[in-house]
Amino acid sequence: MKGVLVITVKETSLPTVYDPKQVEERLYEEWVAKKRFHATGDPSKQPYSIVIPPPNVTGVLHMGHALDFTLQDVLIRRKRMQGYDALWLPGMDHAGIATQARVEGMLRQEGISRYDLGREKFLEKVWEWKEKYGGTIRDQWRKMGFSLDYDRERFTMDEGLSRAVRTVFVTLYEKGLIYRGKRIINWDPEARTALSDIEVEYKNIKGALYHMRYPLADGSGHIVVATTRPETMLGDTAVAVHPEDERYKHLVGKTVILPIIGREIPIVADEYVDKEFGSGAVKITPAHDPNDFEIGLRHNLPQITVMDEKGVMNEQAGPYQGLDRFACRKKIVQDLQEAGVLFKIEEHEHAVGHSERSGAVVEPILSTQWFVKMQPLAEKAIALQKSGQGVRFVPDRFEKIYLHWIENIRDWCISRQLWWGHRIPAWYCGDCGETIVAMEDPTSCPHCGSRSLTQDEDVLDTWFSSALWPFSTMGWPDETEDLKRYYPTNVLVTGYDIIYFWVARMIFTALEFTGEKPFADVLIHGLIRDSEGRKMSKSLGNGVDPLDVIEKYGADALRFMLMTASSPGNDLRFYWEKVEAARNFANKIWNASRFVLMNLDERFKYTGIGDREKLGTADQWILHRLNETVADVNRRLDEYDFGGAGQALYEFIWNELCDWYIELAKLYLYGDDPEAKTITQNVLVYVLDQSLRLLHPFMPFITEEIWKHLPVEGESIVVAAYPKASETFVNESAVQDMTLIMDIIRSVRNIRAEMNVPPSRAIHLMIKPTNERAQKILLINEAYIRRFCNPEKLEIEEGLPVPEKAVTSILTGCELYLPLAGLIDIDAEIARLQKELKKLDAEVERVEKKLSNPGFIQKAPAEVIEAERAKEKDYKEKRDKVRARIAELQE
């Protein structure tokens, strides 16, 4: 492939050592200033888009963000280089509960609460927090090298997204898919807000099952019920049994007296009751249990709430009013025992819901809230997925998890008792009681004309606005150019922990409001754990700040470590040693590039790869291997196999380019043949250029810094063409030929090492090719063998006689012989080995004596004994090899 342009050498001087601190900030500022990351809307290019999973404005990014965003950056940088009009849209989430909790915590340190400030002043404080931490997140994006289109940055509470949220709410309300009702919801007594089902984490807790006798009102006996939450009995409005339970059929319709409170409540029959569990009779508390609530509706039972929003018992709790719910439990258990009602307490491990945000034990409680009717929305998403036209999950096992959840979905509680968030666009008329839901704030009631309107105090669940993210960020509900061009997006990258929270909600919302799935693929990655496999957390103190890693090793090292440790859907472990290895890889590339540039003088004109007939074996081999690597990396990235792609690049650049080709190239760079030198220089520049382009999405900074010094066309590697595999460079015979040469070099090096012959010492090397082609290749590349094997005498001949006393190595294509005469001083080597044998005899004797000592075997820990046995085996194996070598030399 001939170069069209002749390009002269640029400034070829690279500093001796690569210092990320001197490079990264400078390059990033240049990229942003020159709008390298800006999606242009060029109609001649195919669009490719990703919207960033918006981080919460609650603080700094963690290692999970670093992984998630680096995966996206690798995808977007490659697509940009492949000629796509690539958009990576940044943004942040207001994170209602989490952000409000942080700001309230900050205020508590100042001795004040949000109630002291009032709603408006408090929200001013939250916006100040958002500006501060939004800036911090943006700074972290820059330090990680993320190629985000900052001109399109969005925030879930900016004006455009707020309008999208209101449009969705009003539309769903008008369709009857949003309603306000009194239902059992998950209540967080610490944050004092409702939670959706998926904001509740269930933990197995060792609790107790309390067995109680409820006396029949007619004095004819009692019925036994059991509960894990005796404090809720104060809100009991019935006892339920199964209609076919023979034990209790005669009691259905009778009443019992609720202990302590003295209220008379009925015994009802309901098929929900499990006859086999416990006594077969259950207490029914409609205001404090979702299943009891449904039973209560079927039997028209009263709904009595016995605690307030703080988890404190209210006036319905009788003598326990004012007690915290857990203090009430202790007191009521004591009172019921004294009254003879509570007759048995047994240990009982069960799942208890905890708030994902505050960690508080969640209280199921009857509350008036806003809900989304999920079944009609879920049905569309299920139908699309089962048609085979739905979103592609990578790995595909996560599709089953998604479908299982969405097929069993319950109505979504979307109201939150917070101040920070999208205020629910509902107003209540103080005169006629009408509810008004509207796009614009009403000034009077459309039904009675009253101006006495009060807006609902609640805000929407954070995930309500996040569910619109792929299309609201593009300008929806307006038909914008961005929406027409970049939506639906190509891929969503996220962790498996928010498939329910976010992925599912984006899919059914997008189908309802845009008629299209929001993204073609969902790439699911795992969590980052510490080196011991534990989840990183503040409580364990095992978290790693990405900025600390960057400060020590640079952004490229962190990025490359994350990518090579990553495989779709699986957790990965963080090892500092792996970051250090990635830093060493960066240094290897830097040093190799310095070598190449130092060997390009001012007279050199880069013309690319010229006449292939003039290329040497090593040139053809490295170009073939580069071509294979290009194909492999592209295939793996198409399959989202980042780890495999990174490993392929590492092995090619480190092992084949640096350790082999550059060393082989020195023969011609330092030789007397100017044409061979020029060919070698061109191949070096071409291979280095293509390698840097391949690596750029993974390690953007070091690749750009080096690439700017190469004599190739273009201002920035960011927009340089990504390599494509080409039939031009396929050359299997060159691989076979070069493999033979490398096998010979490796074999001679191994023999030297085994026989303690230093590389500087010349040897007699005899090579007997096994076929005519092998002989031809060896003769053509004799210079390589002489350069790397350092033979004083080299013989290459098919008919070579086999020497009697020689070290032999059998390879594919040839046999190697190194005559012992002159290679080593046999007598001196035998003497040296006999000394080594004496040492090994002593070590074997020592360890055998130790292991035959009963005292040692009885007292020493098992692992110490095992270590000694391993030493014994190792010493004996070494001794056998030394004995064999002595015998061989003595012959």
N, C-alpha and C positions, 0 to 999 in steps of 0.2 A: 504494500500500500504506500504509494508515493505521497509525500507531503506536498500540498498545493503551495504553501507559503514557505519561504525561507526566513526563519526567525533568528535574530541575533541574540547573544547571551545578555541577560539582564544583570543586575547587580548580583554577583554569585557568592558574596561573602555572608555566610551565616555565622552567628556567634558560636563560640566553642560549645556552650551548654544551652539547652533549651530552658528558658525560664517562663513558665506560664503567666506569671504576674506582669511580665513586661509585654506580653502579647495579647492576652485575652480581652482586657477592657478596651484597648486601642482598636482591635479588629471589630469588636461588637459595635462600638460607636460608629465606625466607618460603615458597617453593614446597614445600620439603622439610618444614618444620614443619607446614604445613597439609595435607600428604600429597596434593598435587596430582597426583603421579605414581603413586599407589597404585591398582592394579587391585582393584576392590571385589568382583567376583564377582556384581554386580547381575544377577539373572536376566532383568530386563526389557531388558537391553542385549545386543547381539550381541558375543561375544568376538572379540578380535583380538590375536594374540601374536607377539612376536619374541624369540628368545633371542640375547643378544649373543655374537658370536664371542669367547670368553674370551681376553683378552690374557695373555701370559706374565708371571709375577711375576719377570722378570729385569731390570727397570729401568723407564724412563719410556716413555710412549707417543710414537710418532713421527707424522709427517704422514700416513702411510698409515692409521693408526688414526683420526686426526682425520677423514679422508674417509669411511672405512667407517662410523664411529659417527654422523657427521652425517647420512649418507643414512638410517640407521635412525631417527634422531631426527625427521627431517622426516616420515617415514612414520607414526611412532607418535603424534606431536603432532597431525597432521592427523586420524588415526583417532579419537583421543580427543575432538577438537573435533567430529567428525562424530557423536558419540554412542555410539561403541563402548566396551565395557569393555576398554580397551587395556592390555596388559601388555608392558612391555619389561623382560625379566629380565636382571639384570647378573650377572657372575661373572668369575672368573679361573682360569687354568690353571697347574698346578704346574710344567709345562715341564721334565720330568726332566733331560735332558742339559744343556740350556742353563742352568738354574738351578744344578745341581750344579757345572758348570764355573765359573760366576760366584763361587760361594761358595768353591770350591777356589782360585780366583785370589786372592780376598781373604785366605785363610789363608796362601797362599804369601808374600804381602807381610809376614805376621807370622812367617814362617820355620817354619811347621808344615804338615803335610799331614793329610788326613782319616784316614790310617792312624794318625797320632799320637794323634788324638782317639778313634778307635773309632767304630763305627756309630752308637750311641745319642747320644753327645755331638755327633757331626757333624750328625746330623739335628736336634738342638736348635738348632744354628747356622743351618741352612737355614730352620727355622720362624721364627727371629728375622728372617732376611732377608725371608721372605715377608710378615711383619707390617709391616716397614718399607716395602717397595716396593708392597705391596698398598695401604697408606695413600697413597702417592704417586700411584698410578694413580687411586684414588678421588678425590683432590684434583683431578687433571686432568679427570676426568669432570665435576666440578662447575664448573670454570672454563670448560669448553666448553658448559655449559648443558644437558647431556644429561638427559632426563626419565626416569631409571631408577627402577624400584621397588626401593629399597634394602632394604625389608623382606624381599625374596625373594632377596637376593644369595647366590650359591653359589660354592664352590671345589671343584676337581676332587678334592681329597683330604679334603673334609669327611666327616663320619661317614656321611651319607646316600648320597653319591655313591660312597664306598668300598664300601658294602654293595651298591650297584647293580653296581659293577665285579666284585665277587666273585661275585654271582649270575650274571652273564653268563659269567664264566670257567668256573664250575662246570657251568653248564648246557651250554655248548658242549663241555666236556670229556666230560660224560656222554653227549652225542650223538655223540661220536667226531669232533667238528669241531675240537677242540684236541688236539694231540699233542706229545710230546717226542721229538725225533729228532736224529740226527747228519746234518747237511747243510751244504752250502756256504752261508755267509752273508757279508754285507758287514761287515767288521771295521774299526773306527776305532782304529788303534793309539795315537792320542793320548788320546782319551776312554776307550779300553779297553772298548769296548762294541760289541755287535752293532748294526747299522742295518737298517731295512727298505729295500726297493728304492728307494722314493721319497724316502728321506733321503740319496740319493747323487746328487750333481750331476756330470754328465759334461762335461769340458772337453777341447777338442782340444789335445794336447800334441805338440810336435816331439820325437820319441824316435828309437829305432833298432830295426831288425830284424836280429837276430843269426842268421847261418846257420852250422850246426854239422854235423860228420860224426860219426855214432855208428857205431863199428866193429861189424860182425857177429861174433858169438861164435865162429863157425867159421872166421874168418880169411879168408872169401871176398870181402870188400869192406866197404862201408859204406852207410849210408842217411843222406840229408841231411834235417835238420829245421830249422825257423826259429822264433824266439821273440822277444817284446819284453821278457820278464822272465827272463833267464838264471839268476837266483838260484833260481828255482823248479825248475830241472832236477834239483836235488838230491833232489826229491820225486817224480821221474818213476818210474812203474811200468809203462810200456808205450810203444810207438810204434804209431800207428794209421794205416792206409791205407784207401782205399775198396775194397770187395770186387771192383769191376769195373775197377779200375785195372790194365791189362795190365803196366805197368812193375814192379808189386810183387807180383803174384799168387804168384810162386814163393817170395817171402820170408815170406808169412803162415805163422805157426807157428814160424818161426825166432826167435832171440834176438839182442839186441845188448848190448854192454857199455856201461853208463852211465859216461861219462868222469868222472875224478877219484874218484868213489865206488867204481867197479868192480863195481857190482851188475849182475847179468844180468837183463834184462827182455825180455818177449816182443814180437813184432810181431803186432798183431791187425788184423782187418778190420772196419770199421764204416761204415755208410752216412752217418754225420754228416760225415765228412771230405769236403772240397771238393777234387776232383781237380785243379781248375784253379788253385787258390791255391798260390803258392809251389812247393815240390817235390812237393806232393801227399801228403806224409808229415808227421804232427804228433806232437809229444811229448805224452804223457798224464800229467797231474799231478792225480790225483783229489782231493787234499786242498786244492788251491789254485786251482781253476777250476770254475765251475758246470757247464759242458758236459763237461769231463773227468770230473767227478764222476758224471754220468749214464752216460758211456761205461764208467767203472770199474765201475758197478753191473751193466751188461749183460755185462761180461766177467769179473766176480768178481776185480777187481784190488785189491791192497793200497792202503790210504790212508795216506800218510806225510806228516805235518805237519812242516815244516822251520823254522818260526819260532814265537816265543811271542807273547803278547798285546801286547807292546810293539813288535812288528815287528823283533825281534832274533832272529838265527839260533840254533836250539836244537841239542841233541846229535845230531839226525838230519842236521845239515848238515855233519858230519864236520869237516874242518879249518877251516871257516868259522864254527864255533860262537862266539857272543859278538859277532859283527859285526852292526851295523845292516843292514837289508835293502838299503839303497842303497849302503852301503860294501861289502857282500858282492858286489853286482852289479859294481862296479868291479874288485874283486879277482879274481872268477871270470872276468871277461872277459879280464883280463890273463893269468891262468893258462891259460885255454883257447886263447888266441892262441899262447902259448909252446909249448903241447903240440901245436899244429897242428890242433886240433879245430875251433876257430872260424876260418873262412877268409874270411868276408865280413861287413862291417857296412854296412848301407845306411840312409839317413835314412828315417824313417817317421813320418808324422803320424797319430795315432790318439786315440780318446776314452778318457780316463782318469777313473775315478770318484774324486770327492773327497767327504769328509764335509760334509754341509750344515751341520753344527754347528761342527766344529773346523777344517775346511779341509784336514785331513790327507788324503793319498792313501789311498784305501780298499784294504784287502787282502782279496780273496776267500779265505776260510779255512774249513776243515772244523771244525765246532763243534757241540756238543750244545746245542740251543736249543729253545724252545717255539714252536710254529707254529699258525696258524689255517688250516684247510683251506678255501680260498677258493671253489672251484668251486661247491659247493652253495649258498653264500650269494649268490654273484654271479649265479647263474642266476635266482633270484627277482627280483633288481633289474633284470636285463636283460629278463626277460619282462614285468614291469610297465611298463618304459619303452617297449617295443615295442608294448604294447597300447594306447598312447595315453593311459593313465591315470596315467602316471608324473609325476615332478617336472617342472615347466615351467622351462626355463632361459631367462634373459633376459640377453643376446641368445641366440637359439636355436642359434647356431653352436657354442656350448659343449656342447650335448647330444652332438654327434658325438665331441668330445674325451673326454667322460665315458664314452660307450659303448665307444669304441675301447680305452680303458684297462681297463675292467671286463671286457670280452670277452677280453682277453689277460692277465688277472691271474694272478699266481703266489701260492703260499702265503705268508702274511704271518708273518714272524719277529717275534714279540711280546715276547721276553725281552730285557732290557737288563742289562748288568753294572754296575749303578749301586746306590747306596744310597737315593737320593731318588726316591720314586715308590710305586706300589701294589705291595707285595711279592706275589710269586706265591704263591697259596694251595695250595702243594704241599709235602708232607712225605715224607721218605724214611726207611724203617725200617732202623736199623742192624743188625738181626738177620736179618730175612727178605728185605730189599731191596725190599719193596713200596713203591709210590708211592701216597700218599693225597692226594686232592684233595677239599676239603670246605669248606662254608660256615663252620663253626665250627672254631677251632683244636683239633685232636685232642690228647688226653692220652696215648693209647696206640694201638698198631697194631691195627686191627680184624681183622687176619688172624692175627697170632701173639700179640697181647697185650703185646708189648714196649713199654716206655716210652722206648726209645732212638730218639727221633724227631728229625730235623733238617729245618728248613724250608729250602726252596730260597732261595739267597742273592739271586737276581735279582729285578728289579722289571719291571713291564710297560711296554711302549712308551707314551709319553705319549698317543699318538693312540688307544690302546685305550679310555682313559676319555673322551677328547674325542668319540669316536664315539657315546657314549651321551648326550651333552650335551642334545639337545632334550627327551628324556623323563626322564633321571635328575634333571635340575634341577627337574622338576615333581613329584618324589617317588617315581617308579618305583623299586623294584618294588611299592611299595604303591599301591593304587587310591585316590589322593588326590583331593580336590575339584579342585585345580589341574590335575591330570593329565586328569581327565574334562572340565574346562571349556576349558583352553587348549591341549591337545595334540590333534591335530597343530598345529604353528605355521603361521602364514600365509606368512612369507617368511624366507629366510636371505639376508643380505647379506654377500658376501665377495669377495676378490680371486681372479683366475683362477689365481694361483700355488698355491692349495691345494685345487683341485678334487680331485686324487688323494688328498692327505694326509687331507682332512677330509670334504669333501662326499660322496664316494663311500662312505666308511666309515660315515658317519651313515645313509645311505640303506639299505645292506644290513643294518646292525645293527638299525635301527628296524623294517624289514620282518620280521626274524627274531623280535624280542622284543615288538613291539606289534601286528604285523600291518598297520601303516599306514605310509605314507610320512611322514617327519618334518616336512615342510613342503610347502606347495603350490607355491611359487615359489622359485627360486634366482636372485637378482639378482647378476650378476657385474660387478664394476668393475675398472678397470685400476690401474696403479701411478702414483704421483706422481713425476714426474721434475723435474729442475731446469730452468731456463729454456733450457738448451742441449739438453734432451732426454736427459740422462744420468740413470741411476738414482741416487737419493740414497744415499750410503754414507759410512761413517766414513773409509775410505781416501781418498776424493776430497775429503772435507771440505766437501761441498756440501749436507749435510743442513740442514733448517730445523726448529727446535723450535717446535711449535705454541704453547707458552707465551710464547715470545719475540714471536710475531706478536700474540698476545692482549695482551701488555703494551704493545705499541706502538699497536695499532689497535682492540683490543676483540674479543671472541669473535664478535659478529655479523658483523663485516667478514670474518673468516677463514671463518666458516661460509658466508656468501653467495658469497664468491669460489670456495670449493670446489664449491658446488652449481652455480653458473652455468658452471663450467669442466668439469663432469662430463657424460659420456654413457656409457650402459651398455657395458661391455666394453672401453672404450678408455682408454689411458693419458692423463694430463693433465700439463700443465707448470705449475710454480709460478712466478708472477711477482709480485714485490713491488708492481709498478705496479697489478696487478689487485686486490690487497688494498687499496691506497690508494683505488682507484676505488670499491670496496665501502664503504670508510669515508666517502667523499664522498657516496655514496648515502644512507648513514645520516644524515649531516648535513643532506642535502636534505630528507629526511622529517621530521627534527626541526624544521628551520626552518619548513617548511610547516605542521606541526602547531602550532607556537607562534603562527603567524599566525592559524590558525583559532581557537585558544583565546582569543587576545587580542581577537578580534572577536565573542566571546560574552559579553554583559554579564549581570549578575545577574537581569535581568528575562526573559532568554531561557529558554523551556521547550522542550526537545527533544521533538518529536512524531513524528519519522520523516518519511517522504515522504507528504505529504498528497494533495490533489486534483491529479491529473496534468494536468488542464486548465489549471491555474494555473502550471504549470512553463514556464519560458522555453526557447528553443531550446538554449542552452548546458546548461541543467539536464537536459533530455531526452537530449542528446548524451552527457554524461558518465555518466549512469545506464545508457545503452545500452552504452557502451564498458566500463564497470565490469562489466556483465552478461556481455559477451563475454569479458572477461578472466577472470571467475569460471569460465565454461565451459571456457575454454582451459587454465587452470591445473589444474582438476580432471581434465580429460581427460589432460593430460600427466603428472600425478602418478599417475593410474591406470596409465599405460603406463611408469612409472618414468623418464620423461624429465625429470629434475630441472633440467638445464641449460635446456631449453626453457621450463619453468614459471617458473624464476627470471628468465629474460630477458623473458618476457611481463609479469611483475610490474614489472620495472625500467622497461620502456618505458611502461607505463601510468602508473605513479606519477610518474616523472620528467617524461616528455614531456607527457602529457595532463592529469594532475591538477595537478602543480606548475606547469609552464610555461604551460599554457593555462587550465584552469578557474579556478584560484585567481586568476590575473590578470583573467580575465573577471568573476569574482565581485566584485572590488573596486568595480565600477561600481555595484552595488546595496548593498554593505556600507557604502559611503560616500555613497550617494544619499539622496534625500528621501522615498522610498517605503517606509514601514515594513513593508507586507505583502511587497513584493519582497525586502526585507532578511531577513525571517523565513524566507521560502522558501529563499533562498540559504544562510542559516545552517544550516537543516535538511539541505539537500542536502550541504553541506560536511561536516557531522558524519557523515551516513550514509555518504558515499563514503569518508571517512577511516577510519571504524570498520570498514567492510568490507575496505578495503585492508590495514589493520593485521592483521585476522584472516587474510586470505589469506597475508600475509607472515610471520605469527607462526612457523610451523614452521621457516622459514629463519633468521629473525632474532628469537629469542624475547625478548631482553632489552629492546631499544629499543621493540619493539611493546607489551610489557607496560607499560613505564614511561609511554608516551604514553597508552595505552588507559585507564589508571587515572585519567587526568585528563579523559577524555571524558564527557559527560553521557549515558552509556548504561547499561543495566541489567547488573549482574553484578559479581562481586568480582575476577575474574581472567580475562584473555584465554585462559589455558591451558585453561579449561573452557568458554569461550564457543563458540557454534555456528559451525562453519566455513561460509562462504558457499556457497549453491547458486544456480545460474542460474535465472532466472524469466522466463516469457513476459511478465510484467507490464511489464518494462523494455525489451522489444524495440521499437525505433523506428528503422527504416532511414531514414525520411524526415528525421528529426532529424539523422542522420549526414550525409546529403546536404546538408542546409541548413547545418550547421555547417562542413562541409568547404568550402563556397562562401565562407563568412565568413572562415575561416582562410586559404584560398588568397589572398583579396584582401589580407588583412593581411600575409601573407608576401611577396606580390608587391610591395606598396608598400615594405616594408622593404628588399627586394632592390634596388629601383630607387633608393631613397635612398642605399644603400651604394655602388652603382655610380656614382652621380652626385655623391657627396660632399655630400649634402644631410642635415644633422643632423636627428634625430628631433624636436628642439624647433622646427624651422622649419616653419611652416604652409604647406600646399600647396593647389593647386587640383586636386581629384580628381573625375574624371568616370567614372561607372560606367554602362555600357549593358547592361542585362539582355537575355539572348537569348530569354527567355520570360516569360510572365505570372507563373508561380509564383516564378521567381527574383526578379522585381521585388518581389513581395509579401514574400518572406523578407528581402530586403535592406532594405526599408523598416521591417519589424518590428524588425530588428536594427541599425538605423542607429546606435544609440548605441555599439555595439561598434566600428563602423567609425570613428566620430568619436573614440572613446577611444584607439584603437591606431594610427590612420593620421594623426591630427592635421591634418585638412584645414581650411584657412581657408574654402574654399568646396567644398561637396559637392553633386554633382548625380547623382541616380539616376533614369534615365528610359529606357524602351525605344527611344524615337524620337530620342535625342540625336544631333545632327550630329557627325560625326567631325572634330576640329580638324586643321588642316594641320600645324602644328608641335607635336608631342606625342610623349612616350614612350608606347609602346603595349604592353599585355600581354593576351594572349588566354587566357582561362580557361574551364573548363567551366561554362557558365551565365551568363557575362558577359564583356564587354570592358572593360579599364581604359585610361583616357587621362589622362596628366599633362601638360597644356600646358607647353611649355618657358618661355614668357613668364612671368616672375616666379618660376619655379622656380629658375633659376640666372642669374647674370650671364654671358651667352654669351661676350662679349668676354674677360672675366676667365678663364672656363673654358678658352677656346681658348688664351690666353696660358699658363695653367698646364700644359695638355697639351703645348704646344710645348716648354716647358722639359723636361718628362718625356721627350718624343721625342728631344731633344738628348742627354740622359743615356743613353738606350737605344742611340742611334746610336754613341755613344762605346764602350759596353760591347760591342756587336756588332763594331765595328772592332777592339777590343783582343783579343777572343777569336779572331776570324778570323785576325789577324796571328800569334797564338800557334800556332794549328793549322796555319798555312801554313809555319811554321818547321821545316825538316827536322831541325835539332838537337833540338828539343823532342820531335818525334815519335819519333826514334830512341832518345833517352835516358830519357824519362819512362815510369814504370810504366803498364801498360795501363789500370788503374783511374783514374789521374789524367787520362789522355787522354780516357777515356770520360766523366768528370765534366765536362771542358771542353766536349765536344760536347753534352752535355745542357744546359749553360749557354747555349751558342750557340742551340740550338733554342728554349729558354725566352725568351731576350731577343728573338729574332726574332718569336715569337708575340705577345709583349707589344707590340712595336713596331708590328706590323700592326694590332692592336686600337686602339692610340692613334691611328694614322694614320686609321683608319676613323672613329673618333669625331670627330676634328678635321674631317674632310670632311663628316660628318653635321651638325655644328654650323655650319659655314661655309655650308651650303646655306640 
